[in-house]
Every structure is written in structure tokens, then in C-alpha cells.
């Protein structure tokens, strides 16, 4: 496993396992146990995923000491604001059956995220959170929060994959010493991701799949990745990306795939904002 060191000195695995869209408790528990058996120690969940309890149960069942894991969850829009955020964080800890979190993120840049962040800063100082950060904060809101918070976000989790490489956002995060983390590193298969000619061609050179090649590209670009799969063989494939290194020519070929646009939605789009904020009512 390769690691990045966050701006507070905490080490974070460059590869984790995400549990987005696995709401069924039994399936999620099984998937997390499979991921742990494969070797994953970083698990990414969220209040909105509805599977924090399943993640916690799987970690307990694994028999592996809690301190060997890096556990992330996120505060949802409906829990924004100082008091509601504090209560929701305690509820997340109860569901996960844990005394602390390795990383807590604000899930979306809507509602009173300043109040949410103050609650997170307070809990961070008390030792209940080893690291704090944000998710889906585009450069404008990220800069705004960075200027007016007390503790600089350690992570910003945003849509990042070969077709949306977040080059400008990464430069800004680098300036503020915040680690970028990718959600949707496979773009959920959009744009014929797994059969892309460049990824397939480069992958063959190293005896790797297009998926492994794409993940390796992101990691070598300094991006933390949390691919999700419900199939153990895919988890193993995604995990086996530390035994090769893309050369500069191949990195440049993949970098050229960047379209600099979302494969899903834009947080600048009013319809998207209305849709996301309506979920909090």
C-alpha cells in the first residue's frame, strides 16, 4: 500500500474501498468483509448511504484492530449546522460502533456548512476526529471556506477520473495543502471507460486491465482513490496496482483524455442544486 501524509501529519492510504450504493445491510457487510480480506484498510461511507452500521459490523467481525483501519464518513446536508452536525456525528459513531473517526467530511457544499465545519473543528480538537475535510467543494467554495475556517481542510473529495482530472482544482488544493480524493474514479463506466483505446493499449504494456491502469494513473497523479465493487474478484483487481509504475509517456497519453467536465452533474447548475438541496427536506 502507498500512503499520503495529510497536512496534520496523519497518514492516509492512497487506495480505499467505497460503499456508495450498497444500502442493503447484509450485502454491504459481506462486501466490506471481502474488501478487508483482499487487503483494504481504508473504508469510505456516509450518513446518506444508509450503511454505516453494516460497515461497523464488518470491521468488528474482521477481528482486525480498529487502529489498523482508516474510516471515513460524511455529514449529510440535512444535518448541516453546528448543533445538528454535532448530534449527527455522535449518531454516526454509534452506528459505526467506534470511539473516533479517521476522517470526517462535509458531504455537499450546501445549507449551513460553516456551522457544520465549526462542529467538526471542535470535535477534532477533542480527539474524536483524526482528520477533517470536505466533499464536492469546487474551487470557489473551497477557497472561501479555507479563508474563514480555523483548521484547514485536510481532504477534498471530488469527482475525479481520467475524463475529469480536476487539474485546476488540484492546483488550488495543492496551494492550500489539501489532499484531493476521487469519488467515481471509474466514472461509473461512462464514456466506454473500460474499453477506452488508450487505457487498454497502455494497460497491455504492463499486463494490466484498463481499470488498473486508470487507478494507477490517478495515484501517480497524487489522487487518493476509493473504487467500489460488489464483486471480490474486482476488488482484488483494483487492489493490485502497486506492482507497476506508468512511465512519463504513458502518463501523458492518459492525461490527454481529460475533458475537464463532469460525467454526472455540475454543482454550478441550478437544477442540480435544487435536486440535491431538496433531498435535505
HELIX and SHEET records of a PDB file:
HELIX    1   1 UNK A   25  UNK A   38  1                                  14    
HELIX    2   2 UNK A   47  UNK A   49  5                                   3    
HELIX    3   3 UNK A   52  UNK A   62  1                                  11    
HELIX    4   4 UNK A   66  UNK A   68  5                                   3    
HELIX    5   5 UNK A   77  UNK A   79  5                                   3    
HELIX    6   6 UNK A   82  UNK A   96  1                                  15    
HELIX    7   7 UNK A  113  UNK A  126  1                                  14    
HELIX    8   8 UNK A  139  UNK A  148  1                                  10    
HELIX    9   9 UNK A  167  UNK A  175  1                                   9    
HELIX   10  10 UNK A  187  UNK A  195  5                                   9    
HELIX   11  11 UNK A  197  UNK A  206  1                                  10    
HELIX   12  12 UNK A  210  UNK A  220  1                                  11    
HELIX   13  13 UNK A  232  UNK A  239  1                                   8    
HELIX   14  14 UNK A  248  UNK A  255  1                                   8    
HELIX   15  15 UNK A  270  UNK A  278  1                                   9    
SHEET    1   A 2 UNK A   3  UNK A   5  0                                        
SHEET    2   A 2 UNK A  11  UNK A  13 -1                                        
SHEET    1   B 8 UNK A  17  UNK A  18  0                                        
SHEET    2   B 8 UNK A  42  UNK A  44  1                                        
SHEET    3   B 8 UNK A  70  UNK A  75  1                                        
SHEET    4   B 8 UNK A 103  UNK A 106  1                                        
SHEET    5   B 8 UNK A 132  UNK A 135  1                                        
SHEET    6   B 8 UNK A 155  UNK A 159  1                                        
SHEET    7   B 8 UNK A 179  UNK A 183  1                                        
SHEET    8   B 8 UNK A 224  UNK A 225  1                                        
END                                                                             
